[in-house]
Amino acid sequence: MELKEIINKRQSIRKYKEGDIPDKDIKEIIEAAGKAPSGKNIQNWYFAVIKNQEIKDDIAGIIIKKNESIAVEMDKNDRPKADRFRKFCKNFTVFFTKAAALTVVYSTFYKPSGFGEYESIGIDPTLELVTKRNPGMQSLGAALENFTLKAVDMGYGSCWLTSANYAAIEIEEYIKNKTGFEKEGFFMAALMSLGIPEENQKSPSKKDIDEICTFIK
């Protein structure tokens, strides 16, 4: 498949057919992710692949439980907004239980160029160099884009999920207690569903080139 076709075909897949994905194919997709550029070549990513249905369902349950605890508090001030939050969770987050695999994406904190230098002259670098710019997450984003494009190239579909990050601590703790897996120094940054996509799924339109590009002369 040509690169242009892969890019144009990529979409966030939320509906999957039944069927397994061979481990070797998943490794090939993650290998492509690992080829991405990263600041100072930090390669600040790690991928924990989950095929076990019980574990996928449990993670979905953790997200739903955390979602509801937040929504209950929101009910006190804005019940319609709370109900929209509940609906979003149901429709746009926990669908990953139907995917062949769920990948928990871990990352690390990255101190970019200038971080230590700012500190040495008494300036807090957090807002300017991490919160606003966050090159560590930019590096991770490059890896996850490679993941999504390689999945398309191999005939699979994926969805890059950050909507469950409010339950990240609970998910990390569950995985540690359930499986014994813990990546020291890393934190959950995203989820990635992967599976065999159902056909004819709709995607939102993208901005025209003139809306996202200016040539400065």
C-alpha positions, 0 to 999 in steps of 0.5 A: 500500500502506498504511503498516501493511501495509508494516511488517507485510509487511517481512521479511529476504529471503534467497531471491530469484527471477531478474530485474533491478531497473531502476536507476530503482527502485533510485534511488527506494528510495535516495532514500527512504533519504536522506529519513531523519532524522539527528543535526544533519542530517549525512546520514552515508550513501552507497550503492554499488549493485552489479549485476555478478555477478562483483563480487558473487561476489568479495565473497562469496568475500572474506567466506568467506575471512575467515570461514574464517581466523577459524574456523581459529583458533577450531578450536583452542579450540572446533571446534563453535563454529567450524563454527557460524560457518562455517555461519552465513556460508553460510546467512545472509551470502553468499546476496546473490549471488542478489539482483539488487543488492547495496548496500554501505552506507558511513557516517562517524564522527559526533561527537554533542552533548557529544563536544567538551565532554566532551573539553574537561573531560578526559573520554573521550566514546567509551564513553558517547557513541559506543560505547554510544549511537552516534547516528551509527549510529542515524541510519544505521539510520533510513535503512536502515529507509526503504530496506527499507520502500520496497523492500516498497512497490515489490514488492521484498525486501531484507535488512539485513546487518551479519554481514559487517562482520568483512570490511569492510576487505577488501571496501573494498579490493577495491572500490577496486582492482577498480572505482576507487570509494572514498568518502573519509572513509567506511567500510563499515557494512553491506550491503543485498541487494535483489531479487525475493523468493520467496514464503512465506519465514518470519520469526521472531516479534516481541515483543508490545507489552507486552514492549517498552513501558512508560508511565511516569506 
